[in-house]
Amino acid sequence: MKKKQEAPEATEIKAQRPANTTITRNTNEFSDMTGNLYETVAMLTRRSNQIAIEEKKELHKKIEEFATNFDTMDDIYENREQIEVVRHYEQLPKPVLVATQEYLNGELYYRNPAKEDQQQQKMEAMENELLGK
């Protein structure tokens, strides 16, 4: 007798989506990848801006599908599909919550070109010392 596959539990579904509420977090976890809490905040800010821009483009694209060449008062108040699309986007988690969840799940790539340049210069200086230049 084969076991019937069950639908995922509510806790599994919830774990995939970021929380819509404020959560107190351990700041030490946030500085693991970057080594600096402020760099982490800057990185999360950039990522949340990217997410917000993507969502805004998607929303405008979907709203344009309902656009008409002429506007009447009836069209403005009666366009239920457009209202439903807007409601859907209003209920999505905030971009900063999505970015934070991505960071904590290890889904973000972090690179600081300024630090890389400094490290490259240090390596070159050490090589020059060893070679006697």
mmCIF file of the C-alpha atoms, coordinates in Angstrom:
data_MODEL
# 
_entry.id   MODEL 
# 
loop_
_atom_site.group_PDB 
_atom_site.id 
_atom_site.type_symbol 
_atom_site.label_atom_id 
_atom_site.label_alt_id 
_atom_site.label_comp_id 
_atom_site.label_asym_id 
_atom_site.label_entity_id 
_atom_site.label_seq_id 
_atom_site.pdbx_PDB_ins_code 
_atom_site.Cartn_x 
_atom_site.Cartn_y 
_atom_site.Cartn_z 
_atom_site.occupancy 
_atom_site.B_iso_or_equiv 
_atom_site.pdbx_formal_charge 
_atom_site.auth_seq_id 
_atom_site.auth_comp_id 
_atom_site.auth_asym_id 
_atom_site.auth_atom_id 
_atom_site.pdbx_PDB_model_num 
ATOM 1   C CA . MET A 1 1   ? 0.000   0.000  0.000   1.00 0.00 ? 1   MET A CA 1 
ATOM 2   C CA . LYS A 1 2   ? 1.534   3.268  -1.141  1.00 0.00 ? 2   LYS A CA 1 
ATOM 3   C CA . LYS A 1 3   ? 1.395   6.269  1.069   1.00 0.00 ? 3   LYS A CA 1 
ATOM 4   C CA . LYS A 1 4   ? -0.509  9.168  -0.369  1.00 0.00 ? 4   LYS A CA 1 
ATOM 5   C CA . GLN A 1 5   ? 1.563   12.344 -0.762  1.00 0.00 ? 5   GLN A CA 1 
ATOM 6   C CA . GLU A 1 6   ? 0.200   15.018 1.479   1.00 0.00 ? 6   GLU A CA 1 
ATOM 7   C CA . ALA A 1 7   ? 0.098   18.723 0.824   1.00 0.00 ? 7   ALA A CA 1 
ATOM 8   C CA . PRO A 1 8   ? 2.843   20.732 2.514   1.00 0.00 ? 8   PRO A CA 1 
ATOM 9   C CA . GLU A 1 9   ? 1.971   21.877 5.987   1.00 0.00 ? 9   GLU A CA 1 
ATOM 10  C CA . ALA A 1 10  ? 1.267   25.513 6.726   1.00 0.00 ? 10  ALA A CA 1 
ATOM 11  C CA . THR A 1 11  ? 4.555   25.833 8.618   1.00 0.00 ? 11  THR A CA 1 
ATOM 12  C CA . GLU A 1 12  ? 6.520   24.745 5.538   1.00 0.00 ? 12  GLU A CA 1 
ATOM 13  C CA . ILE A 1 13  ? 4.736   27.285 3.366   1.00 0.00 ? 13  ILE A CA 1 
ATOM 14  C CA . LYS A 1 14  ? 5.257   29.991 5.973   1.00 0.00 ? 14  LYS A CA 1 
ATOM 15  C CA . ALA A 1 15  ? 8.980   29.241 6.195   1.00 0.00 ? 15  ALA A CA 1 
ATOM 16  C CA . GLN A 1 16  ? 9.397   30.075 2.513   1.00 0.00 ? 16  GLN A CA 1 
ATOM 17  C CA . ARG A 1 17  ? 7.887   33.560 2.805   1.00 0.00 ? 17  ARG A CA 1 
ATOM 18  C CA . PRO A 1 18  ? 9.454   36.301 4.900   1.00 0.00 ? 18  PRO A CA 1 
ATOM 19  C CA . ALA A 1 19  ? 7.523   37.464 7.921   1.00 0.00 ? 19  ALA A CA 1 
ATOM 20  C CA . ASN A 1 20  ? 5.360   40.548 7.467   1.00 0.00 ? 20  ASN A CA 1 
ATOM 21  C CA . THR A 1 21  ? 6.083   41.769 10.967  1.00 0.00 ? 21  THR A CA 1 
ATOM 22  C CA . THR A 1 22  ? 9.063   43.225 12.746  1.00 0.00 ? 22  THR A CA 1 
ATOM 23  C CA . ILE A 1 23  ? 11.354  40.633 14.304  1.00 0.00 ? 23  ILE A CA 1 
ATOM 24  C CA . THR A 1 24  ? 14.174  41.278 16.741  1.00 0.00 ? 24  THR A CA 1 
ATOM 25  C CA . ARG A 1 25  ? 17.311  39.787 15.248  1.00 0.00 ? 25  ARG A CA 1 
ATOM 26  C CA . ASN A 1 26  ? 20.816  39.031 16.449  1.00 0.00 ? 26  ASN A CA 1 
ATOM 27  C CA . THR A 1 27  ? 23.125  41.649 14.916  1.00 0.00 ? 27  THR A CA 1 
ATOM 28  C CA . ASN A 1 28  ? 26.090  39.274 15.112  1.00 0.00 ? 28  ASN A CA 1 
ATOM 29  C CA . GLU A 1 29  ? 24.466  37.096 12.450  1.00 0.00 ? 29  GLU A CA 1 
ATOM 30  C CA . PHE A 1 30  ? 24.301  40.064 10.102  1.00 0.00 ? 30  PHE A CA 1 
ATOM 31  C CA . SER A 1 31  ? 28.012  40.788 10.168  1.00 0.00 ? 31  SER A CA 1 
ATOM 32  C CA . ASP A 1 32  ? 29.120  37.216 9.380   1.00 0.00 ? 32  ASP A CA 1 
ATOM 33  C CA . MET A 1 33  ? 29.343  37.588 5.598   1.00 0.00 ? 33  MET A CA 1 
ATOM 34  C CA . THR A 1 34  ? 30.689  41.132 5.392   1.00 0.00 ? 34  THR A CA 1 
ATOM 35  C CA . GLY A 1 35  ? 32.573  41.444 8.666   1.00 0.00 ? 35  GLY A CA 1 
ATOM 36  C CA . ASN A 1 36  ? 30.855  44.773 9.268   1.00 0.00 ? 36  ASN A CA 1 
ATOM 37  C CA . LEU A 1 37  ? 27.264  45.451 10.298  1.00 0.00 ? 37  LEU A CA 1 
ATOM 38  C CA . TYR A 1 38  ? 27.118  48.751 8.403   1.00 0.00 ? 38  TYR A CA 1 
ATOM 39  C CA . GLU A 1 39  ? 28.269  47.127 5.156   1.00 0.00 ? 39  GLU A CA 1 
ATOM 40  C CA . THR A 1 40  ? 25.553  44.521 5.644   1.00 0.00 ? 40  THR A CA 1 
ATOM 41  C CA . VAL A 1 41  ? 22.918  47.232 6.097   1.00 0.00 ? 41  VAL A CA 1 
ATOM 42  C CA . ALA A 1 42  ? 24.177  48.991 2.953   1.00 0.00 ? 42  ALA A CA 1 
ATOM 43  C CA . MET A 1 43  ? 24.058  45.701 1.028   1.00 0.00 ? 43  MET A CA 1 
ATOM 44  C CA . LEU A 1 44  ? 20.507  44.966 2.235   1.00 0.00 ? 44  LEU A CA 1 
ATOM 45  C CA . THR A 1 45  ? 19.482  48.498 1.280   1.00 0.00 ? 45  THR A CA 1 
ATOM 46  C CA . ARG A 1 46  ? 20.775  48.035 -2.274  1.00 0.00 ? 46  ARG A CA 1 
ATOM 47  C CA . ARG A 1 47  ? 19.090  44.643 -2.615  1.00 0.00 ? 47  ARG A CA 1 
ATOM 48  C CA . SER A 1 48  ? 15.766  45.904 -1.250  1.00 0.00 ? 48  SER A CA 1 
ATOM 49  C CA . ASN A 1 49  ? 15.885  48.791 -3.736  1.00 0.00 ? 49  ASN A CA 1 
ATOM 50  C CA . GLN A 1 50  ? 16.448  46.273 -6.545  1.00 0.00 ? 50  GLN A CA 1 
ATOM 51  C CA . ILE A 1 51  ? 13.480  44.202 -5.367  1.00 0.00 ? 51  ILE A CA 1 
ATOM 52  C CA . ALA A 1 52  ? 11.268  47.292 -5.086  1.00 0.00 ? 52  ALA A CA 1 
ATOM 53  C CA . ILE A 1 53  ? 12.165  48.392 -8.615  1.00 0.00 ? 53  ILE A CA 1 
ATOM 54  C CA . GLU A 1 54  ? 11.434  44.899 -9.997  1.00 0.00 ? 54  GLU A CA 1 
ATOM 55  C CA . GLU A 1 55  ? 8.058   44.790 -8.244  1.00 0.00 ? 55  GLU A CA 1 
ATOM 56  C CA . LYS A 1 56  ? 7.199   48.286 -9.470  1.00 0.00 ? 56  LYS A CA 1 
ATOM 57  C CA . LYS A 1 57  ? 8.002   47.326 -13.081 1.00 0.00 ? 57  LYS A CA 1 
ATOM 58  C CA . GLU A 1 58  ? 5.874   44.169 -12.790 1.00 0.00 ? 58  GLU A CA 1 
ATOM 59  C CA . LEU A 1 59  ? 2.973   46.130 -11.311 1.00 0.00 ? 59  LEU A CA 1 
ATOM 60  C CA . HIS A 1 60  ? 3.090   48.785 -14.023 1.00 0.00 ? 60  HIS A CA 1 
ATOM 61  C CA . LYS A 1 61  ? 3.276   46.123 -16.732 1.00 0.00 ? 61  LYS A CA 1 
ATOM 62  C CA . LYS A 1 62  ? 0.180   44.375 -15.339 1.00 0.00 ? 62  LYS A CA 1 
ATOM 63  C CA . ILE A 1 63  ? -1.709  47.638 -14.901 1.00 0.00 ? 63  ILE A CA 1 
ATOM 64  C CA . GLU A 1 64  ? -0.917  48.642 -18.503 1.00 0.00 ? 64  GLU A CA 1 
ATOM 65  C CA . GLU A 1 65  ? -2.737  45.517 -19.663 1.00 0.00 ? 65  GLU A CA 1 
ATOM 66  C CA . PHE A 1 66  ? -5.949  47.052 -18.326 1.00 0.00 ? 66  PHE A CA 1 
ATOM 67  C CA . ALA A 1 67  ? -5.296  50.538 -19.694 1.00 0.00 ? 67  ALA A CA 1 
ATOM 68  C CA . THR A 1 68  ? -7.700  51.990 -22.232 1.00 0.00 ? 68  THR A CA 1 
ATOM 69  C CA . ASN A 1 69  ? -7.314  54.878 -24.652 1.00 0.00 ? 69  ASN A CA 1 
ATOM 70  C CA . PHE A 1 70  ? -10.254 56.712 -23.214 1.00 0.00 ? 70  PHE A CA 1 
ATOM 71  C CA . ASP A 1 71  ? -11.158 57.194 -19.575 1.00 0.00 ? 71  ASP A CA 1 
ATOM 72  C CA . THR A 1 72  ? -14.671 57.498 -18.348 1.00 0.00 ? 72  THR A CA 1 
ATOM 73  C CA . MET A 1 73  ? -15.872 57.683 -14.805 1.00 0.00 ? 73  MET A CA 1 
ATOM 74  C CA . ASP A 1 74  ? -17.391 54.214 -15.142 1.00 0.00 ? 74  ASP A CA 1 
ATOM 75  C CA . ASP A 1 75  ? -14.059 52.695 -16.197 1.00 0.00 ? 75  ASP A CA 1 
ATOM 76  C CA . ILE A 1 76  ? -12.254 54.261 -13.269 1.00 0.00 ? 76  ILE A CA 1 
ATOM 77  C CA . TYR A 1 77  ? -14.637 52.815 -10.687 1.00 0.00 ? 77  TYR A CA 1 
ATOM 78  C CA . GLU A 1 78  ? -15.511 49.541 -12.394 1.00 0.00 ? 78  GLU A CA 1 
ATOM 79  C CA . ASN A 1 79  ? -12.104 48.094 -13.226 1.00 0.00 ? 79  ASN A CA 1 
ATOM 80  C CA . ARG A 1 80  ? -12.113 45.266 -10.660 1.00 0.00 ? 80  ARG A CA 1 
ATOM 81  C CA . GLU A 1 81  ? -9.265  43.325 -12.244 1.00 0.00 ? 81  GLU A CA 1 
ATOM 82  C CA . GLN A 1 82  ? -6.912  46.258 -11.862 1.00 0.00 ? 82  GLN A CA 1 
ATOM 83  C CA . ILE A 1 83  ? -7.949  46.687 -8.237  1.00 0.00 ? 83  ILE A CA 1 
ATOM 84  C CA . GLU A 1 84  ? -7.236  43.008 -7.545  1.00 0.00 ? 84  GLU A CA 1 
ATOM 85  C CA . VAL A 1 85  ? -3.761  43.281 -9.066  1.00 0.00 ? 85  VAL A CA 1 
ATOM 86  C CA . VAL A 1 86  ? -2.967  46.297 -6.904  1.00 0.00 ? 86  VAL A CA 1 
ATOM 87  C CA . ARG A 1 87  ? -4.277  44.529 -3.786  1.00 0.00 ? 87  ARG A CA 1 
ATOM 88  C CA . HIS A 1 88  ? -2.062  41.538 -4.542  1.00 0.00 ? 88  HIS A CA 1 
ATOM 89  C CA . TYR A 1 89  ? 1.039   43.751 -4.701  1.00 0.00 ? 89  TYR A CA 1 
ATOM 90  C CA . GLU A 1 90  ? 0.028   45.591 -1.522  1.00 0.00 ? 90  GLU A CA 1 
ATOM 91  C CA . GLN A 1 91  ? -0.088  42.284 0.354   1.00 0.00 ? 91  GLN A CA 1 
ATOM 92  C CA . LEU A 1 92  ? 3.417   41.213 -0.707  1.00 0.00 ? 92  LEU A CA 1 
ATOM 93  C CA . PRO A 1 93  ? 6.092   41.441 1.990   1.00 0.00 ? 93  PRO A CA 1 
ATOM 94  C CA . LYS A 1 94  ? 8.159   44.609 2.046   1.00 0.00 ? 94  LYS A CA 1 
ATOM 95  C CA . PRO A 1 95  ? 11.315  44.491 -0.105  1.00 0.00 ? 95  PRO A CA 1 
ATOM 96  C CA . VAL A 1 96  ? 13.592  44.944 2.914   1.00 0.00 ? 96  VAL A CA 1 
ATOM 97  C CA . LEU A 1 97  ? 12.054  41.841 4.535   1.00 0.00 ? 97  LEU A CA 1 
ATOM 98  C CA . VAL A 1 98  ? 12.623  39.832 1.360   1.00 0.00 ? 98  VAL A CA 1 
ATOM 99  C CA . ALA A 1 99  ? 16.229  41.067 1.133   1.00 0.00 ? 99  ALA A CA 1 
ATOM 100 C CA . THR A 1 100 ? 16.844  40.181 4.791   1.00 0.00 ? 100 THR A CA 1 
ATOM 101 C CA . GLN A 1 101 ? 15.426  36.701 4.284   1.00 0.00 ? 101 GLN A CA 1 
ATOM 102 C CA . GLU A 1 102 ? 17.606  36.195 1.207   1.00 0.00 ? 102 GLU A CA 1 
ATOM 103 C CA . TYR A 1 103 ? 20.666  37.315 3.190   1.00 0.00 ? 103 TYR A CA 1 
ATOM 104 C CA . LEU A 1 104 ? 19.957  34.993 6.105   1.00 0.00 ? 104 LEU A CA 1 
ATOM 105 C CA . ASN A 1 105 ? 19.360  32.079 3.707   1.00 0.00 ? 105 ASN A CA 1 
ATOM 106 C CA . GLY A 1 106 ? 22.723  32.737 2.034   1.00 0.00 ? 106 GLY A CA 1 
ATOM 107 C CA . GLU A 1 107 ? 21.156  33.602 -1.318  1.00 0.00 ? 107 GLU A CA 1 
ATOM 108 C CA . LEU A 1 108 ? 22.977  36.923 -1.773  1.00 0.00 ? 108 LEU A CA 1 
ATOM 109 C CA . TYR A 1 109 ? 26.425  37.445 -3.238  1.00 0.00 ? 109 TYR A CA 1 
ATOM 110 C CA . TYR A 1 110 ? 28.516  40.131 -1.571  1.00 0.00 ? 110 TYR A CA 1 
ATOM 111 C CA . ARG A 1 111 ? 31.482  41.895 -3.107  1.00 0.00 ? 111 ARG A CA 1 
ATOM 112 C CA . ASN A 1 112 ? 33.216  45.100 -2.039  1.00 0.00 ? 112 ASN A CA 1 
ATOM 113 C CA . PRO A 1 113 ? 35.454  46.429 -4.846  1.00 0.00 ? 113 PRO A CA 1 
ATOM 114 C CA . ALA A 1 114 ? 37.170  48.931 -2.525  1.00 0.00 ? 114 ALA A CA 1 
ATOM 115 C CA . LYS A 1 115 ? 38.323  46.171 -0.186  1.00 0.00 ? 115 LYS A CA 1 
ATOM 116 C CA . GLU A 1 116 ? 39.394  44.019 -3.123  1.00 0.00 ? 116 GLU A CA 1 
ATOM 117 C CA . ASP A 1 117 ? 41.546  46.866 -4.472  1.00 0.00 ? 117 ASP A CA 1 
ATOM 118 C CA . GLN A 1 118 ? 43.168  47.359 -1.062  1.00 0.00 ? 118 GLN A CA 1 
ATOM 119 C CA . GLN A 1 119 ? 43.885  43.653 -0.738  1.00 0.00 ? 119 GLN A CA 1 
ATOM 120 C CA . GLN A 1 120 ? 45.310  43.560 -4.271  1.00 0.00 ? 120 GLN A CA 1 
ATOM 121 C CA . GLN A 1 121 ? 47.613  46.493 -3.470  1.00 0.00 ? 121 GLN A CA 1 
ATOM 122 C CA . LYS A 1 122 ? 48.802  44.783 -0.273  1.00 0.00 ? 122 LYS A CA 1 
ATOM 123 C CA . MET A 1 123 ? 49.530  41.573 -2.188  1.00 0.00 ? 123 MET A CA 1 
ATOM 124 C CA . GLU A 1 124 ? 51.478  43.465 -4.843  1.00 0.00 ? 124 GLU A CA 1 
ATOM 125 C CA . ALA A 1 125 ? 53.472  45.299 -2.171  1.00 0.00 ? 125 ALA A CA 1 
ATOM 126 C CA . MET A 1 126 ? 54.321  42.021 -0.440  1.00 0.00 ? 126 MET A CA 1 
ATOM 127 C CA . GLU A 1 127 ? 55.385  40.463 -3.758  1.00 0.00 ? 127 GLU A CA 1 
ATOM 128 C CA . ASN A 1 128 ? 57.585  43.464 -4.517  1.00 0.00 ? 128 ASN A CA 1 
ATOM 129 C CA . GLU A 1 129 ? 59.230  43.174 -1.074  1.00 0.00 ? 129 GLU A CA 1 
ATOM 130 C CA . LEU A 1 130 ? 59.910  39.484 -1.607  1.00 0.00 ? 130 LEU A CA 1 
ATOM 131 C CA . LEU A 1 131 ? 61.325  40.062 -5.069  1.00 0.00 ? 131 LEU A CA 1 
ATOM 132 C CA . GLY A 1 132 ? 63.449  42.976 -3.802  1.00 0.00 ? 132 GLY A CA 1 
ATOM 133 C CA . LYS A 1 133 ? 61.996  45.611 -6.089  1.00 0.00 ? 133 LYS A CA 1 
# 
